[in-house]
Amino acid sequence: MKLFKGIKNWLENQEHLFYLFLVVLIAPNIALCFTEPLSVVAKVCNVLLPLSAYYMLMTLSRNCGKMLWALFLFVFFGAFQIVLLYLFGQSIIAVDMFLNLVTTNSSEAMELLDNLIPALVTVVLLYIPPLILATISIIRKRELSVHFIRRERKRAFLGLIVGFASLGAAYLFDGKYELKTDLYPVNVCYNVGLAFQRNAQTQNYDKTSKDFTFHAKPTHATEKREIYVMVIGETSRALNWQLLGYTRETNPELKEQSGLITYSKVLTESNTTHKSVPMLMSGVTACTYDSIYYQKSILTAFKEAGFQTAFFSNQRYNHSFIDFFGKEADTFEFIKEDSLSTDSNPSDSELMSCVTKELAKGADKLLIVLHTYGSHFNYRERYPAKDAYFQPDYPADAEPKFKDNLVNAYDNSVRYTDAFLKRLIVLLEEQHTDAALVYTSDHGEDIFDDSRNLFLHASPVPSYYQLHVPFLVWMSDSYRGTYPTHWATAVANQQKDVSSSSSFFPTMLNLAGIDSPYCEDNLSVVAPSYQMRPRVYLNDHNEPRSLDDLGMRKPDFEMLDQKGIRY
């Protein structure tokens, strides 16, 4: 009883709460000292300057509970930052993380939150009790003495002087240090501003792209039927594809398929769906990403060239360019949105009926774009129970101790994608006409692959596992006979480095014989002029960066070297 009474008395002391609230506010800065690759002087600045700023702000009211709630935005950022560090092990909250909040649907969010219990428990224990104590302090109108406030304000002022001196030292002794990117929470506030700006630009897309044209023209014979299918996978990494060297039997169907070419040295330019998929669907690359607000998608290019177009997605609307681009098609459907129940989780095979109906229309020139759900977490939900080839695939909890089970479930999802692509190819073969299919994934995934215990994707600093993706090209017998040069060239380029984000669009246009000033032929894997380029990655500020500049860690470069991928 004495212990509980002592704790109660301590918590009722407003001076104690004042210092407790300071510790809560500065906790993310202390954690980032252990996770971020900053110099010592930068780390000192990143604690001293924010701490003294919080210190000064806390003295603006005699009721410290009011000030904690006034600074609630920073409490929220702190909670978000801790969850981010749990997931990815490093980096401050990036612009893309805020955009993911508005482009991730509720079902995806719940699947993820169900498996972040340790991080959520930490956040609850660290932040909820202080907020409750702050509320009690406000309700009971408890106040600090005038003497205490004056004394602490003087200390805070001296702290600010030392803090700004440390900021000057950081700029003086660390040539790479920059306030808006390295000082928490200034960097987070800057990223929030960028996120709002980009969201506004995105929502204004209809106006900014209204007059855009690809000036696309067909070059193939008009009398012969042609069908092209581009399949955009979700969260499928090359490491787990049997066709690309994986020892497990994840591609039993495609490994027997004729007319199929696989590319093993392929990296994506973004590990986030809301950026990667629009780049795959357009002529925009990491080096030209800002033009996405003015350009239209590959569906419009094919329409200008006289093609009937269709877009079918097994994902929900997410108010991003994926939605805008998909709706450019003559026929479009987001099958999750059209499901009778909001809890329904249709498999990718449900897209087959959409494809079958579109083929039955008998269009002479046809493009079908499919956006699958592939291997998105929760992996166990991506395939029917009867197709659980690798077992056990339960539990699917996101913990390192369940890695083997998670990999089993993930491999089952890849195997299901294999069967799905095989069925698509069979449908196209049955058309007995010129047809081609190209597949790649938007990005890969971390599954506790090494000592860092990283999981999922969209981390501010990507890993090798998130960047290395499968890339497949299939051509029908008829197509190979009509355009043998495309086939020979695609085979000749098979061992070259490829950027999926840059090559997907021009490869599709080259296959279909569509000319456009927006199509860079030297990025198409079926063009004799194809050139290997240094790969770049689109960072959260929409700047192309080489992998060397991203802060990727040693294990990732070791894996790139092992796979023979130039970076």
Phi, psi and omega in degrees: 000322179297322180298312180296323179293322178295318178297319180298314180297321180296317182289336179277348178282116186293331177293321177296318179296323178305311181289325178298317181294325176297318179298319180297317182291324185270354184306315180298323179298320179294317179298320181292338176297332182267346185250336188263140180280063181252160176289164181299317181295326177291320179294321177298315178299319184290350173256311186296312185292310177297321180299315180292327177293314176300319180304311181296317180297323181294340180273001182284348178220146177284345176259104185292337177295320178299319183291324178297318178290327176296331179261024185301327180304321181284332172295317178298314178301320180298317178296316179300317182296321180293319176298319179298316179295326176296319182288313192244349174082349180196171172084147176280172182292117184275165176305316183297331179294321176291319179294328177297332179297328183260350181248001176260127182283166188296324182293320177296318182298318181292322177300323181283313184298328179299340185244020177241034185303312181302316180294319181293321178297317178300315181296317180297314182293327183279323190250328183292312179303314177299323179293324177294314178298322178296320179295317178299318179300321180291314183298319183271003175054044178280141184226150174279155180289154178298322179299316180297315182298315181297318180296314182290330178293322176296317179296320180294321179297315177298322178298321179296320178299313178295321181297314179292328175296320178292328176295316177299321179294323179297317178291327183286318187258352179233102184296339182266352186289136178216130186305310188288347180245341188244343183260112176277135006262013178302318181295324179291317178298320177298318180292325176299317178299317178297321181297316178297318180298314181292323179297320178295318178297321180296314181293342179264011187301321182304322182281316185288339182253003189305318186262010183287142174218144178276347187053042185280139179225138179281148176240347179280162179301135184283337187277348184259137181289139179224140179227129178233136180233125172247127183247122178256110180280173182231120171059035179255120182260146184296331184304332185256019177257122179302323179299339184249020173109358179290140186282341180275156183275075180263351179230056182295332183276309186289335182294342178260002187277129175278157177077014184251132178240131179248145179241122188264342185252062187240129175238144173275159179262003176204142177258020176240137183299317187291349173253317186295313183297314176301326177292322178295328184269005183213180178273007180280138176235178178300328181281346182230028193298327182298340179286355181296336180284354183237340183266158174258185189261177179299334179297319178292321178300315179292323178297319178298331181271008174094013181270146165280138185233150178216143177230123180233129184234141173259031176232164180274166171301140177227015174059035178238186180298337178300316178297311183299314181296315181301324183282358173285343183290155175296322177233130177218150180204131172254099194294334177291324179291329184269000179291151182293326182248138178291344180269357184292150182224072184297144177282167180298336180299338178296339178290339183299322181294325177296316180296315181301316179297320182291320178295325182294341179290340173073027179300138180291323179234120188220134170240129175239127176248127180243132175245108186269177175254351168041250186240030179293138176297139008278116188303323183297340180272359186269355182212154178293154181301328182292343181260018179280081183288317179264124183225156000282145177249010172242155347287165181253022181293143183278074178224143181304328182293342178257019184306312182301319179293320178296318179295321177301313180295318179297315179296326176296323179292323176294319178298323179291322175297321177303312180294322180297313180295323178298317179296322177298315181297318178300317178301317180291321178298325181290347178280343178051052180211179176293121182212148177213150179227136176234134180232139166206170178252153181295323180191176179258215188198146169265135177226062179051050190282336181215193186296344179285340180056044177281148182218146179074205184219190179069020177290148180302323173250110186287155173258168175305319185295335179274341186262328186278115187235157175285152178213118185233143174232127176239139176230138180290162178304318180297317181295317182296328178287324181283322184232067183297332180295321177299317181296311182297320180291319179299321178292318181296331181269005190299326184262011181270159175292140181224140168256112184300321182296328181271331190264339185299310183297306181294330177296317179296317180293321178296316179301321183273358180067040181253124177265138177201141176295347179268001180258115177271100184301329183286004172253357181272131182286352177255011180256135177301337182273005183306134180233136175285129179242153173301131182281145177233167179230140181274112182279180187288348174265015179060037177248132177288129181228143173289157181298332178298329184270358187273348184081021176299146185268166187309315181304327182288318178292327177296320179291321177298317178297317182299323181274000179071028182263122178282140180228000000 
